[in-house]
Amino acid sequence: MSEKQIIVSKELPAPKGPYSPAVRAGGFIFVSGQGPIVPATGEVVKGSIEEQTRLVLENIKAILAAAGVGLEAVVKTNVYLADIEDFAAMNGVYATFFPENPPARTTIQAANLPLGIGVEIDVIAAG
């Protein structure tokens, strides 16, 4: 069994539950689902889906930076939307974070996301 390493970004608040922000194992980095949380305050942002998506992806970027990689290392994402009607708006922001060679992705509508958020994203990165 390969060794696992827990990855924590000092720029982000500690998780609110019994999980790690990210784990490195088997040559990959598995980033837990991230919601639109303001790093400095721990406040949940419930603004537009564009604002939420941007904040989620910035937080993922910070976690990956703590692991020593960037968004270019992401090979797979899972996007969970409270309302699938937000797909186009989320996708517009998402595309700015992955302008070339985007990762594989699954996007679904998920009822009752935690804390009333509109989007949650998890990623797998090479690393």
Secondary structure, 3 states (H helix, E strand, C coil): CCCCEEECCCCCCCCCCCCCCEEEECCEEEEEEECCECCCCCCECCCCHHHHHHHHHHHHHHHHHHCCCCHHHEEEEEEEECCHHHHHHHHHHHHHHCCCCCCEEEEEECCCCHHHCCEEEEEEEEC
